Amino acid sequence: MTTPSMTLAELVEKGADSDLLRDMIGFVCQRMMEFDVEGLCKAAHGERNPEVRATQRNGYRARTWDTRAGTIALRIPKLREGSYFPGFLEPRRTAEKALAAVIQEAYVQGVSTRSVDTLVKAMGMDGISKSQVSRLCEEIDDRGRLFRERPIEGDWPYLWIDATYVKVREGGRIVSVAVIIAVAVSSDGRREVLGLEVGPSEAEPFWTSFLRSLMRRGLRGVKLVISDAHEGLKSAIGKVLNATWQRCRVHFMRNVLACVPKGQRRVVSAMIGTIFAQESKKAAHEQWRTITDQLRDRFPKAATLMDAAEHEVLAYMSFPREHWLKLHSTNPLERLNGEVKRRADVVGIFPTENSIYRLVGALLIEQNDEWAIQRRYMTLETLATVGDNPSVSLPAVAN
């Protein structure tokens, strides 16, 4: 249980040896948060007025805040409905510092593009040195490394893995590498970023190494992995996690429609869409085979693809229906990947692989903080059926 914050009288009575400035900042910030939450609830703490009250408190979440006066321990109020995050914590500060550090590193090493040169001048960083860049990067890199290597505790039934591609300078060449992000939902319904890796996305040894690193940190209880159709990843899931694999439905639809003439894609998409509108797993499989047979004569390549992917694309239907909307694709990661791409486009070409970890890691830390104060991504009641002895029959991953 978090220790309650001190009163103003107690703060005034603190001795001369205490850090009065730090404690005063903590006291004021705590009161600011309480006032903010009273405004969101439209009622004071403990006030019973259901006609006026908009929502209710739901305890506190501990958070440290690094300031010039020292590290301050805060208790951020949580709400039963909606979320609250104090504006003074500046949730985007770490990512902005990381972006500046990457731009500076590119500039100092002489590998920056014209757009980066413009940014450097706009930010007033013409006179930066390698030592200045090194000091700035060290602080961010240490925090990112601790985040990537932190222990993973508890069970994580659902794991989403997706890749986005960025350019990096490597051995005098410019190459494209995959930035792999792993997000999971715990058994208590909380969403969290678990892993980040940079490497060749199609290579099975890379995927195997990535998944094993998650296991060494404590990952367990995985029942379903949702990703695009990377053969290396699919094989690694069977070897390392022994979990079911869900092929991203959105990516699959793109693959199928690529086998159909442009003028017929809307019709074919609507036909396949009737599969996912079915109320049960059995009905969906029956409709899948019906639609595949209807497409076979006119679009044999699309039908062949559907024959091979039936169980991979409908795997999510073996899990609670309440989760289907969030399990059928990697869409829960799309917003995060979009933010990574937006920042990567600003940089253009990363000067080193470490600079990728620096910038993307900072973004993931901030996203994790935001998710930590939001309501549960899935309810405890629906997750209770996805335990060690689930009532559903889970298909295995084919190697």
C-alpha atoms as a printed R data frame, in Angstrom:
    type eleno elety resid chain resno       x       y       z
1   ATOM     1    CA   MET     A     1   0.000   0.000   0.000
2   ATOM     2    CA   THR     A     2   1.321   3.453  -0.903
3   ATOM     3    CA   THR     A     3   2.053   5.747   2.053
4   ATOM     4    CA   PRO     A     4  -0.391   8.685   2.179
5   ATOM     5    CA   SER     A     5   1.046  12.077   1.290
6   ATOM     6    CA   MET     A     6   1.968  14.333   4.205
7   ATOM     7    CA   THR     A     7  -0.099  17.308   5.311
8   ATOM     8    CA   LEU     A     8   1.104  20.884   5.008
9   ATOM     9    CA   ALA     A     9   1.539  21.123   8.792
10  ATOM    10    CA   GLU     A    10   3.793  18.065   8.803
11  ATOM    11    CA   LEU     A    11   5.819  19.534   5.958
12  ATOM    12    CA   VAL     A    12   6.390  22.812   7.809
13  ATOM    13    CA   GLU     A    13   7.525  20.912  10.912
14  ATOM    14    CA   LYS     A    14  10.218  18.971   9.029
15  ATOM    15    CA   GLY     A    15  13.733  19.615  10.297
16  ATOM    16    CA   ALA     A    16  16.424  21.668   8.655
17  ATOM    17    CA   ASP     A    17  18.222  18.532   7.469
18  ATOM    18    CA   SER     A    18  15.375  17.493   5.166
19  ATOM    19    CA   ASP     A    19  15.160  18.514   1.532
20  ATOM    20    CA   LEU     A    20  12.427  21.095   2.015
21  ATOM    21    CA   LEU     A    21  12.336  22.225  -1.627
22  ATOM    22    CA   ARG     A    22  11.756  18.705  -2.945
23  ATOM    23    CA   ASP     A    23   9.054  18.032  -0.362
24  ATOM    24    CA   MET     A    24   7.321  21.312  -1.106
25  ATOM    25    CA   ILE     A    25   7.231  20.525  -4.829
26  ATOM    26    CA   GLY     A    26   5.811  17.074  -4.074
27  ATOM    27    CA   PHE     A    27   3.141  18.526  -1.797
28  ATOM    28    CA   VAL     A    28   2.019  21.142  -4.329
29  ATOM    29    CA   CYS     A    29   1.942  18.669  -7.206
30  ATOM    30    CA   GLN     A    30  -0.065  16.170  -5.174
31  ATOM    31    CA   ARG     A    31  -2.634  18.848  -4.355
32  ATOM    32    CA   MET     A    32  -2.783  19.886  -8.040
33  ATOM    33    CA   MET     A    33  -3.596  16.303  -9.025
34  ATOM    34    CA   GLU     A    34  -6.290  16.045  -6.351
35  ATOM    35    CA   PHE     A    35  -7.928  19.243  -7.627
36  ATOM    36    CA   ASP     A    36  -7.722  17.970 -11.228
37  ATOM    37    CA   VAL     A    37  -9.434  14.694 -10.320
38  ATOM    38    CA   GLU     A    38 -12.138  16.455  -8.306
39  ATOM    39    CA   GLY     A    39 -12.925  18.401 -11.462
40  ATOM    40    CA   LEU     A    40 -13.098  15.243 -13.569
41  ATOM    41    CA   CYS     A    41 -15.288  13.463 -10.988
42  ATOM    42    CA   LYS     A    42 -17.383  16.618 -10.437
43  ATOM    43    CA   ALA     A    43 -17.302  15.766  -6.743
44  ATOM    44    CA   ALA     A    44 -14.887  15.949  -3.827
45  ATOM    45    CA   HIS     A    45 -13.129  12.877  -2.458
46  ATOM    46    CA   GLY     A    46 -15.692  10.768  -0.566
47  ATOM    47    CA   GLU     A    47 -18.647  12.971  -1.564
48  ATOM    48    CA   ARG     A    48 -21.767  10.910  -2.296
49  ATOM    49    CA   ASN     A    49 -23.815  12.673  -4.936
50  ATOM    50    CA   PRO     A    50 -24.701  10.281  -7.788
51  ATOM    51    CA   GLU     A    51 -26.713  12.932  -9.626
52  ATOM    52    CA   VAL     A    52 -23.656  15.137 -10.058
53  ATOM    53    CA   ARG     A    53 -20.688  12.736  -9.895
54  ATOM    54    CA   ALA     A    54 -19.284  11.844 -13.343
55  ATOM    55    CA   THR     A    55 -16.966   9.022 -12.278
56  ATOM    56    CA   GLN     A    56 -15.274   7.573  -9.201
57  ATOM    57    CA   ARG     A    57 -11.741   7.259  -7.940
58  ATOM    58    CA   ASN     A    58 -10.014   3.901  -8.113
59  ATOM    59    CA   GLY     A    59  -6.994   4.229  -5.827
60  ATOM    60    CA   TYR     A    60  -3.544   5.487  -6.784
61  ATOM    61    CA   ARG     A    61  -0.592   4.482  -8.918
62  ATOM    62    CA   ALA     A    62   2.933   5.161  -7.668
63  ATOM    63    CA   ARG     A    63   5.221   7.137  -9.996
64  ATOM    64    CA   THR     A    64   8.576   8.813  -9.504
65  ATOM    65    CA   TRP     A    65   9.318  12.187 -11.049
66  ATOM    66    CA   ASP     A    66  12.888  13.322 -11.671
67  ATOM    67    CA   THR     A    67  13.304  17.076 -11.142
68  ATOM    68    CA   ARG     A    68  16.196  19.453 -10.570
69  ATOM    69    CA   ALA     A    69  15.325  19.298  -6.879
70  ATOM    70    CA   GLY     A    70  15.654  15.513  -6.866
71  ATOM    71    CA   THR     A    71  13.410  12.491  -7.358
72  ATOM    72    CA   ILE     A    72   9.865  13.037  -6.110
73  ATOM    73    CA   ALA     A    73   7.500  10.169  -5.254
74  ATOM    74    CA   LEU     A    74   4.001  10.886  -6.560
75  ATOM    75    CA   ARG     A    75   0.666   9.105  -6.171
76  ATOM    76    CA   ILE     A    76  -1.299   9.541  -9.401
77  ATOM    77    CA   PRO     A    77  -5.051   9.139  -8.849
78  ATOM    78    CA   LYS     A    78  -6.814   6.502 -10.943
79  ATOM    79    CA   LEU     A    79 -10.412   6.623 -12.170
80  ATOM    80    CA   ARG     A    80 -12.917   3.800 -12.609
81  ATOM    81    CA   GLU     A    81 -13.961   5.233 -15.983
82  ATOM    82    CA   GLY     A    82 -11.607   7.142 -18.237
83  ATOM    83    CA   SER     A    83  -8.017   8.014 -17.404
84  ATOM    84    CA   TYR     A    84  -6.024  10.791 -15.794
85  ATOM    85    CA   PHE     A    85  -2.414  11.844 -16.336
86  ATOM    86    CA   PRO     A    86  -1.055  15.095 -14.841
87  ATOM    87    CA   GLY     A    87   0.082  17.588 -17.433
88  ATOM    88    CA   PHE     A    88   3.150  18.672 -15.471
89  ATOM    89    CA   LEU     A    89   4.774  15.258 -15.984
90  ATOM    90    CA   GLU     A    90   5.162  16.119 -19.688
91  ATOM    91    CA   PRO     A    91   4.563  12.604 -21.078
92  ATOM    92    CA   ARG     A    92   6.318  13.422 -24.375
93  ATOM    93    CA   ARG     A    93   9.494  14.851 -22.837
94  ATOM    94    CA   THR     A    94  11.633  11.690 -23.029
95  ATOM    95    CA   ALA     A    95  10.835  11.049 -26.690
96  ATOM    96    CA   GLU     A    96  11.581  14.649 -27.640
97  ATOM    97    CA   LYS     A    97  14.963  14.431 -25.890
98  ATOM    98    CA   ALA     A    98  15.669  11.139 -27.667
99  ATOM    99    CA   LEU     A    99  14.783  12.627 -31.047
100 ATOM   100    CA   ALA     A   100  17.078  15.576 -30.389
101 ATOM   101    CA   ALA     A   101  19.867  13.205 -29.345
102 ATOM   102    CA   VAL     A   102  19.555  11.108 -32.515
103 ATOM   103    CA   ILE     A   103  19.532  14.212 -34.713
104 ATOM   104    CA   GLN     A   104  22.587  15.565 -32.928
105 ATOM   105    CA   GLU     A   105  24.427  12.262 -33.256
106 ATOM   106    CA   ALA     A   106  23.731  12.145 -36.992
107 ATOM   107    CA   TYR     A   107  24.928  15.729 -37.362
108 ATOM   108    CA   VAL     A   108  28.147  15.229 -35.385
109 ATOM   109    CA   GLN     A   109  29.047  12.065 -37.305
110 ATOM   110    CA   GLY     A   110  28.547  13.837 -40.609
111 ATOM   111    CA   VAL     A   111  25.853  11.461 -41.890
112 ATOM   112    CA   SER     A   112  22.856  13.762 -41.582
113 ATOM   113    CA   THR     A   113  20.558  14.514 -44.483
114 ATOM   114    CA   ARG     A   114  19.562  18.018 -45.602
115 ATOM   115    CA   SER     A   115  16.364  17.826 -43.514
116 ATOM   116    CA   VAL     A   116  18.370  16.967 -40.408
117 ATOM   117    CA   ASP     A   117  20.745  19.867 -41.082
118 ATOM   118    CA   THR     A   118  17.742  22.186 -41.188
119 ATOM   119    CA   LEU     A   119  16.416  20.784 -37.917
120 ATOM   120    CA   VAL     A   120  19.782  21.168 -36.204
121 ATOM   121    CA   LYS     A   121  19.940  24.847 -37.147
122 ATOM   122    CA   ALA     A   122  16.321  25.429 -36.151
123 ATOM   123    CA   MET     A   123  17.037  23.897 -32.736
124 ATOM   124    CA   GLY     A   124  20.102  26.100 -32.282
125 ATOM   125    CA   MET     A   125  22.515  23.163 -32.058
126 ATOM   126    CA   ASP     A   126  25.222  24.299 -34.503
127 ATOM   127    CA   GLY     A   127  27.944  24.317 -31.877
128 ATOM   128    CA   ILE     A   128  27.423  20.857 -30.404
129 ATOM   129    CA   SER     A   129  30.351  18.528 -29.755
130 ATOM   130    CA   LYS     A   130  30.786  14.777 -29.561
131 ATOM   131    CA   SER     A   131  31.164  14.970 -25.784
132 ATOM   132    CA   GLN     A   132  27.886  16.896 -25.443
133 ATOM   133    CA   VAL     A   133  26.077  14.351 -27.583
134 ATOM   134    CA   SER     A   134  27.624  11.499 -25.588
135 ATOM   135    CA   ARG     A   135  26.383  12.911 -22.269
136 ATOM   136    CA   LEU     A   136  22.874  13.440 -23.612
137 ATOM   137    CA   CYS     A   137  22.703   9.955 -25.137
138 ATOM   138    CA   GLU     A   138  24.065   8.207 -22.049
139 ATOM   139    CA   GLU     A   139  21.156   9.295 -19.861
140 ATOM   140    CA   ILE     A   140  18.534   8.192 -22.391
141 ATOM   141    CA   ASP     A   141  20.314   4.949 -23.303
142 ATOM   142    CA   ASP     A   142  20.594   3.808 -19.683
143 ATOM   143    CA   ARG     A   143  16.878   4.284 -19.139
144 ATOM   144    CA   GLY     A   144  16.042   2.489 -22.372
145 ATOM   145    CA   ARG     A   145  18.303  -0.449 -21.530
146 ATOM   146    CA   LEU     A   146  16.692  -0.868 -18.099
147 ATOM   147    CA   PHE     A   147  13.262  -0.771 -19.730
148 ATOM   148    CA   ARG     A   148  14.165  -3.414 -22.336
149 ATOM   149    CA   GLU     A   149  15.814  -5.715 -19.797
150 ATOM   150    CA   ARG     A   150  13.325  -5.378 -16.924
151 ATOM   151    CA   PRO     A   151  11.855  -8.610 -15.471
152 ATOM   152    CA   ILE     A   152   8.497  -9.780 -16.842
153 ATOM   153    CA   GLU     A   153   6.188 -10.952 -14.075
154 ATOM   154    CA   GLY     A   154   2.892 -12.852 -14.169
155 ATOM   155    CA   ASP     A   155   1.033 -14.558 -17.020
156 ATOM   156    CA   TRP     A   156   0.544 -12.940 -20.430
157 ATOM   157    CA   PRO     A   157  -2.096 -14.866 -22.439
158 ATOM   158    CA   TYR     A   158  -2.057 -12.603 -25.514
159 ATOM   159    CA   LEU     A   159   1.067 -11.385 -27.327
160 ATOM   160    CA   TRP     A   160   1.111  -9.067 -30.370
161 ATOM   161    CA   ILE     A   161   4.299  -8.786 -32.438
162 ATOM   162    CA   ASP     A   162   4.739  -6.470 -35.390
163 ATOM   163    CA   ALA     A   163   7.598  -4.965 -37.392
164 ATOM   164    CA   THR     A   164   8.149  -1.600 -38.985
165 ATOM   165    CA   TYR     A   165  11.122  -0.743 -41.163
166 ATOM   166    CA   VAL     A   166  13.662   2.079 -40.875
167 ATOM   167    CA   LYS     A   167  16.930   2.956 -42.614
168 ATOM   168    CA   VAL     A   168  20.278   2.893 -40.842
169 ATOM   169    CA   ARG     A   169  23.888   3.496 -41.870
170 ATOM   170    CA   GLU     A   170  25.851   0.262 -41.479
171 ATOM   171    CA   GLY     A   171  29.432  -0.294 -42.621
172 ATOM   172    CA   GLY     A   172  29.313   2.612 -45.038
173 ATOM   173    CA   ARG     A   173  26.034   1.415 -46.588
174 ATOM   174    CA   ILE     A   174  22.411   2.418 -46.003
175 ATOM   175    CA   VAL     A   175  20.292  -0.639 -45.171
176 ATOM   176    CA   SER     A   176  16.693  -1.276 -44.138
177 ATOM   177    CA   VAL     A   177  16.177  -3.050 -40.824
178 ATOM   178    CA   ALA     A   178  13.099  -4.232 -38.965
179 ATOM   179    CA   VAL     A   179  12.132  -2.688 -35.647
180 ATOM   180    CA   ILE     A   180  10.269  -5.433 -33.779
181 ATOM   181    CA   ILE     A   181   7.845  -4.452 -31.013
182 ATOM   182    CA   ALA     A   182   6.105  -6.940 -28.717
183 ATOM   183    CA   VAL     A   183   3.008  -5.919 -26.755
184 ATOM   184    CA   ALA     A   184   1.067  -8.205 -24.432
185 ATOM   185    CA   VAL     A   185  -1.983  -8.281 -22.166
186 ATOM   186    CA   SER     A   186  -1.487  -9.684 -18.687
187 ATOM   187    CA   SER     A   187  -3.868 -11.971 -16.827
188 ATOM   188    CA   ASP     A   188  -5.229  -8.923 -14.989
189 ATOM   189    CA   GLY     A   189  -6.158  -7.207 -18.278
190 ATOM   190    CA   ARG     A   190  -3.346  -4.641 -18.424
191 ATOM   191    CA   ARG     A   191  -1.566  -3.873 -21.700
192 ATOM   192    CA   GLU     A   192   2.212  -3.423 -21.682
193 ATOM   193    CA   VAL     A   193   5.170  -3.159 -24.057
194 ATOM   194    CA   LEU     A   194   7.354  -6.209 -23.348
195 ATOM   195    CA   GLY     A   195  10.063  -6.181 -25.987
196 ATOM   196    CA   LEU     A   196  11.985  -4.251 -28.610
197 ATOM   197    CA   GLU     A   197  14.569  -5.618 -31.050
198 ATOM   198    CA   VAL     A   198  16.239  -4.514 -34.267
199 ATOM   199    CA   GLY     A   199  17.228  -7.039 -36.925
200 ATOM   200    CA   PRO     A   200  16.257  -9.007 -40.060
201 ATOM   201    CA   SER     A   201  12.554  -9.806 -39.705
202 ATOM   202    CA   GLU     A   202  12.460 -12.899 -41.936
203 ATOM   203    CA   ALA     A   203  15.304 -14.822 -40.279
204 ATOM   204    CA   GLU     A   204  14.153 -17.616 -37.968
205 ATOM   205    CA   PRO     A   205  17.292 -17.429 -35.726
206 ATOM   206    CA   PHE     A   206  16.518 -13.758 -35.066
207 ATOM   207    CA   TRP     A   207  12.912 -14.498 -34.068
208 ATOM   208    CA   THR     A   208  13.964 -17.448 -31.936
209 ATOM   209    CA   SER     A   209  16.553 -15.329 -30.133
210 ATOM   210    CA   PHE     A   210  14.006 -12.548 -29.555
211 ATOM   211    CA   LEU     A   211  11.366 -14.860 -28.092
212 ATOM   212    CA   ARG     A   212  13.912 -16.644 -25.912
213 ATOM   213    CA   SER     A   213  15.081 -13.305 -24.526
214 ATOM   214    CA   LEU     A   214  11.475 -12.621 -23.469
215 ATOM   215    CA   MET     A   215  11.305 -16.045 -21.844
216 ATOM   216    CA   ARG     A   216  14.547 -15.446 -19.933
217 ATOM   217    CA   ARG     A   217  13.073 -12.242 -18.547
218 ATOM   218    CA   GLY     A   218  10.077 -14.187 -17.251
219 ATOM   219    CA   LEU     A   219   7.471 -14.305 -20.035
220 ATOM   220    CA   ARG     A   220   5.035 -17.170 -19.461
221 ATOM   221    CA   GLY     A   221   1.425 -18.202 -19.944
222 ATOM   222    CA   VAL     A   222   1.231 -17.158 -23.619
223 ATOM   223    CA   LYS     A   223  -1.782 -18.730 -25.343
224 ATOM   224    CA   LEU     A   224  -2.021 -16.735 -28.568
225 ATOM   225    CA   VAL     A   225   0.537 -14.782 -30.622
226 ATOM   226    CA   ILE     A   226  -0.818 -12.327 -33.201
227 ATOM   227    CA   SER     A   227   1.462 -11.263 -36.054
228 ATOM   228    CA   ASP     A   228   1.891 -10.971 -39.800
229 ATOM   229    CA   ALA     A   229   2.861 -14.067 -41.802
230 ATOM   230    CA   HIS     A   230   6.604 -14.165 -41.103
231 ATOM   231    CA   GLU     A   231   7.617 -17.788 -41.639
232 ATOM   232    CA   GLY     A   232  10.597 -17.411 -39.318
233 ATOM   233    CA   LEU     A   233   8.404 -16.077 -36.525
234 ATOM   234    CA   LYS     A   234   5.767 -18.747 -37.067
235 ATOM   235    CA   SER     A   235   8.376 -21.473 -36.660
236 ATOM   236    CA   ALA     A   236   9.946 -19.782 -33.619
237 ATOM   237    CA   ILE     A   237   6.566 -19.546 -31.853
238 ATOM   238    CA   GLY     A   238   6.127 -23.312 -32.076
239 ATOM   239    CA   LYS     A   239   9.632 -23.970 -30.788
240 ATOM   240    CA   VAL     A   240   9.874 -21.405 -28.002
241 ATOM   241    CA   LEU     A   241   6.355 -20.567 -26.808
242 ATOM   242    CA   ASN     A   242   4.276 -23.589 -27.852
243 ATOM   243    CA   ALA     A   243   1.366 -21.196 -28.357
244 ATOM   244    CA   THR     A   244  -1.323 -20.741 -30.990
245 ATOM   245    CA   TRP     A   245  -0.499 -18.403 -33.860
246 ATOM   246    CA   GLN     A   246  -3.027 -15.916 -35.211
247 ATOM   247    CA   ARG     A   247  -2.277 -14.571 -38.671
248 ATOM   248    CA   CYS     A   248  -3.154 -10.896 -38.842
249 ATOM   249    CA   ARG     A   249  -6.494 -10.677 -40.634
250 ATOM   250    CA   VAL     A   250  -5.794  -7.232 -42.088
251 ATOM   251    CA   HIS     A   251  -2.501  -8.315 -43.655
252 ATOM   252    CA   PHE     A   252  -4.124 -11.510 -44.940
253 ATOM   253    CA   MET     A   253  -6.867  -9.535 -46.700
254 ATOM   254    CA   ARG     A   254  -4.216  -7.478 -48.479
255 ATOM   255    CA   ASN     A   255  -2.498 -10.681 -49.619
256 ATOM   256    CA   VAL     A   256  -5.735 -12.164 -50.960
257 ATOM   257    CA   LEU     A   257  -6.887  -9.016 -52.743
258 ATOM   258    CA   ALA     A   258  -3.493  -8.748 -54.431
259 ATOM   259    CA   CYS     A   259  -4.501 -11.952 -56.294
260 ATOM   260    CA   VAL     A   260  -7.702 -10.331 -57.601
261 ATOM   261    CA   PRO     A   261  -8.104  -7.735 -60.409
262 ATOM   262    CA   LYS     A   262  -8.664  -4.202 -59.079
263 ATOM   263    CA   GLY     A   263 -12.178  -4.001 -60.474
264 ATOM   264    CA   GLN     A   264 -13.254  -7.091 -58.487
265 ATOM   265    CA   ARG     A   265 -11.566  -6.393 -55.176
266 ATOM   266    CA   ARG     A   266 -14.501  -4.663 -53.508
267 ATOM   267    CA   VAL     A   267 -16.825  -7.579 -54.296
268 ATOM   268    CA   VAL     A   268 -14.318 -10.198 -53.127
269 ATOM   269    CA   SER     A   269 -13.628  -8.228 -49.951
270 ATOM   270    CA   ALA     A   270 -17.353  -8.136 -49.154
271 ATOM   271    CA   MET     A   271 -17.637 -11.891 -49.756
272 ATOM   272    CA   ILE     A   272 -14.758 -12.693 -47.425
273 ATOM   273    CA   GLY     A   273 -16.155 -10.233 -44.899
274 ATOM   274    CA   THR     A   274 -19.219 -12.461 -44.442
275 ATOM   275    CA   ILE     A   275 -16.905 -15.073 -42.889
276 ATOM   276    CA   PHE     A   276 -15.897 -12.785 -40.053
277 ATOM   277    CA   ALA     A   277 -19.488 -11.740 -39.412
278 ATOM   278    CA   GLN     A   278 -20.467 -15.255 -38.332
279 ATOM   279    CA   GLU     A   279 -21.584 -15.767 -34.733
280 ATOM   280    CA   SER     A   280 -19.590 -18.926 -34.041
281 ATOM   281    CA   LYS     A   281 -16.299 -20.562 -34.904
282 ATOM   282    CA   LYS     A   282 -18.044 -23.481 -36.602
283 ATOM   283    CA   ALA     A   283 -20.186 -21.205 -38.772
284 ATOM   284    CA   ALA     A   284 -17.122 -19.154 -39.739
285 ATOM   285    CA   HIS     A   285 -15.225 -22.225 -40.928
286 ATOM   286    CA   GLU     A   286 -18.216 -23.415 -42.940
287 ATOM   287    CA   GLN     A   287 -18.590 -19.979 -44.543
288 ATOM   288    CA   TRP     A   288 -14.841 -19.876 -45.245
289 ATOM   289    CA   ARG     A   289 -15.034 -23.077 -47.299
290 ATOM   290    CA   THR     A   290 -18.159 -21.883 -49.095
291 ATOM   291    CA   ILE     A   291 -16.575 -18.580 -50.125
292 ATOM   292    CA   THR     A   292 -13.326 -20.306 -51.134
293 ATOM   293    CA   ASP     A   293 -15.229 -22.655 -53.467
294 ATOM   294    CA   GLN     A   294 -17.093 -19.701 -54.974
295 ATOM   295    CA   LEU     A   295 -13.793 -17.967 -55.764
296 ATOM   296    CA   ARG     A   296 -11.971 -21.035 -57.062
297 ATOM   297    CA   ASP     A   297 -12.961 -20.867 -60.736
298 ATOM   298    CA   ARG     A   298 -12.489 -17.118 -61.270
299 ATOM   299    CA   PHE     A   299  -9.627 -16.434 -58.867
300 ATOM   300    CA   PRO     A   300  -7.672 -19.671 -58.340
301 ATOM   301    CA   LYS     A   301  -4.672 -17.979 -56.703
302 ATOM   302    CA   ALA     A   302  -6.893 -16.324 -54.099
303 ATOM   303    CA   ALA     A   303  -8.665 -19.628 -53.428
304 ATOM   304    CA   THR     A   304  -5.363 -21.459 -53.015
305 ATOM   305    CA   LEU     A   305  -4.223 -18.849 -50.494
306 ATOM   306    CA   MET     A   306  -7.486 -19.218 -48.583
307 ATOM   307    CA   ASP     A   307  -7.178 -23.002 -48.539
308 ATOM   308    CA   ALA     A   308  -3.800 -22.708 -46.823
309 ATOM   309    CA   ALA     A   309  -4.692 -19.925 -44.365
310 ATOM   310    CA   GLU     A   310  -8.103 -20.966 -43.003
311 ATOM   311    CA   HIS     A   311  -7.031 -22.109 -39.526
312 ATOM   312    CA   GLU     A   312  -4.350 -19.414 -39.185
313 ATOM   313    CA   VAL     A   313  -6.759 -16.542 -39.852
314 ATOM   314    CA   LEU     A   314  -9.624 -17.931 -37.738
315 ATOM   315    CA   ALA     A   315  -7.482 -19.014 -34.768
316 ATOM   316    CA   TYR     A   316  -8.767 -16.108 -32.643
317 ATOM   317    CA   MET     A   317 -12.243 -17.653 -32.653
318 ATOM   318    CA   SER     A   318 -11.037 -20.365 -30.268
319 ATOM   319    CA   PHE     A   319 -10.857 -17.682 -27.577
320 ATOM   320    CA   PRO     A   320 -13.586 -15.729 -25.730
321 ATOM   321    CA   ARG     A   321 -15.878 -13.884 -28.101
322 ATOM   322    CA   GLU     A   322 -15.444 -10.680 -26.074
323 ATOM   323    CA   HIS     A   323 -11.788 -10.637 -27.190
324 ATOM   324    CA   TRP     A   324 -12.294 -11.307 -30.907
325 ATOM   325    CA   LEU     A   325 -12.222  -7.650 -31.984
326 ATOM   326    CA   LYS     A   326  -8.795  -7.164 -30.380
327 ATOM   327    CA   LEU     A   327  -7.268 -10.523 -31.326
328 ATOM   328    CA   HIS     A   328  -7.891 -10.898 -35.050
329 ATOM   329    CA   SER     A   329  -5.117  -8.525 -36.177
330 ATOM   330    CA   THR     A   330  -2.093  -6.469 -35.156
331 ATOM   331    CA   ASN     A   331  -4.238  -3.308 -35.224
332 ATOM   332    CA   PRO     A   332  -3.598  -2.651 -31.481
333 ATOM   333    CA   LEU     A   333   0.014  -1.979 -32.527
334 ATOM   334    CA   GLU     A   334  -0.745   0.177 -35.562
335 ATOM   335    CA   ARG     A   335  -0.926   3.491 -33.689
336 ATOM   336    CA   LEU     A   336   2.359   2.761 -31.950
337 ATOM   337    CA   ASN     A   337   4.071   1.792 -35.209
338 ATOM   338    CA   GLY     A   338   2.680   4.925 -36.825
339 ATOM   339    CA   GLU     A   339   4.319   7.073 -34.148
340 ATOM   340    CA   VAL     A   340   7.617   5.239 -34.643
341 ATOM   341    CA   LYS     A   341   7.467   5.863 -38.397
342 ATOM   342    CA   ARG     A   342   6.609   9.528 -37.896
343 ATOM   343    CA   ARG     A   343   9.691  10.100 -35.725
344 ATOM   344    CA   ALA     A   344  11.867   7.937 -37.989
345 ATOM   345    CA   ASP     A   345  10.847  10.026 -41.000
346 ATOM   346    CA   VAL     A   346  12.136  13.117 -39.201
347 ATOM   347    CA   VAL     A   347  15.546  11.465 -38.736
348 ATOM   348    CA   GLY     A   348  15.604   9.993 -42.262
349 ATOM   349    CA   ILE     A   349  18.633   7.741 -41.876
350 ATOM   350    CA   PHE     A   350  19.670   6.616 -38.405
351 ATOM   351    CA   PRO     A   351  23.407   7.040 -37.828
352 ATOM   352    CA   THR     A   352  23.741   3.817 -35.776
353 ATOM   353    CA   GLU     A   353  21.647   0.885 -34.581
354 ATOM   354    CA   ASN     A   354  21.932   2.223 -31.029
355 ATOM   355    CA   SER     A   355  20.215   5.419 -32.118
356 ATOM   356    CA   ILE     A   356  17.198   3.345 -33.223
357 ATOM   357    CA   TYR     A   357  16.969   1.760 -29.784
358 ATOM   358    CA   ARG     A   358  17.281   5.216 -28.224
359 ATOM   359    CA   LEU     A   359  14.441   6.870 -30.093
360 ATOM   360    CA   VAL     A   360  12.035   3.924 -30.320
361 ATOM   361    CA   GLY     A   361  12.755   2.907 -26.733
362 ATOM   362    CA   ALA     A   362  11.839   6.386 -25.489
363 ATOM   363    CA   LEU     A   363   8.543   6.260 -27.380
364 ATOM   364    CA   LEU     A   364   7.739   2.836 -25.919
365 ATOM   365    CA   ILE     A   365   8.508   3.981 -22.373
366 ATOM   366    CA   GLU     A   366   6.049   6.838 -22.765
367 ATOM   367    CA   GLN     A   367   3.392   4.577 -24.273
368 ATOM   368    CA   ASN     A   368   3.823   2.148 -21.393
369 ATOM   369    CA   ASP     A   369   3.333   4.974 -18.894
370 ATOM   370    CA   GLU     A   370   0.127   6.048 -20.621
371 ATOM   371    CA   TRP     A   371  -1.274   2.505 -20.701
372 ATOM   372    CA   ALA     A   372  -0.414   2.051 -17.009
373 ATOM   373    CA   ILE     A   373  -2.918   4.720 -15.950
374 ATOM   374    CA   GLN     A   374  -5.694   3.755 -18.366
375 ATOM   375    CA   ARG     A   375  -8.515   1.341 -17.642
376 ATOM   376    CA   ARG     A   376  -7.976  -2.382 -18.233
377 ATOM   377    CA   TYR     A   377  -7.698  -3.389 -21.875
378 ATOM   378    CA   MET     A   378  -9.640  -6.591 -21.145
379 ATOM   379    CA   THR     A   379 -11.867  -7.485 -18.205
380 ATOM   380    CA   LEU     A   380 -10.886  -9.956 -15.493
381 ATOM   381    CA   GLU     A   381 -14.108 -11.919 -16.016
382 ATOM   382    CA   THR     A   382 -13.446 -12.668 -19.685
383 ATOM   383    CA   LEU     A   383  -9.752 -13.398 -19.088
384 ATOM   384    CA   ALA     A   384 -10.618 -15.964 -16.420
385 ATOM   385    CA   THR     A   385 -11.488 -18.450 -19.186
386 ATOM   386    CA   VAL     A   386  -8.029 -18.153 -20.747
387 ATOM   387    CA   GLY     A   387  -5.990 -19.730 -17.949
388 ATOM   388    CA   ASP     A   388  -3.997 -22.912 -17.614
389 ATOM   389    CA   ASN     A   389  -7.193 -24.942 -18.061
390 ATOM   390    CA   PRO     A   390  -9.249 -22.959 -20.566
391 ATOM   391    CA   SER     A   391 -12.647 -24.173 -21.666
392 ATOM   392    CA   VAL     A   392 -11.661 -23.591 -25.280
393 ATOM   393    CA   SER     A   393  -9.739 -25.967 -27.515
394 ATOM   394    CA   LEU     A   394  -6.566 -24.291 -28.761
395 ATOM   395    CA   PRO     A   395  -5.081 -25.245 -32.141
396 ATOM   396    CA   ALA     A   396  -1.334 -25.761 -32.221
397 ATOM   397    CA   VAL     A   397   1.114 -23.879 -34.412
398 ATOM   398    CA   ALA     A   398   2.194 -25.829 -37.452
399 ATOM   399    CA   ASN     A   399   5.974 -25.814 -37.888
